[in-house]
Amino acid sequence: MKVDTINDRIRELRKALDLSQEAFSEGIKVSRAYTGILERWGQPVNDRIISIICMVYRVNETWLRDGTGAMFNTETDFRQEKVIREFKKLDVELQDFILQQIDFLIDFQHKKEVKKS
């Protein structure tokens, strides 16, 4: 995907977050139409919108403004946020299953670390 402009980077960010225009817009408190205009028509992006996007989605402001550096301030935070967001969408039974799997993986990792020592 071509990401030469801040508008292109906003679209790339939204897709990396796996959000619809509507969901992305709700997060930064603008209309879906405004997000569409930003992404498609190259509407100038003001500093307030840039600050909100960076704060809400933990985006590296330098990357958003000029494409330099990593997209996110901390990749770990982005992954945690995505896990939490997706986890909340699951039924209680599936949430319980995920928690059991996490417990299993932690035990597995611990045993693996003990073997190495």
PyMOL commands that set and color helices and strands:
alter all, ss='L'
color gray80, all
select helices_A, chain A and resi 6-16+21-28+32-41+47-57+61-66+75-87+92-116
alter helices_A, ss='H'
color red, helices_A
deselect
rebuild
show_as cartoon
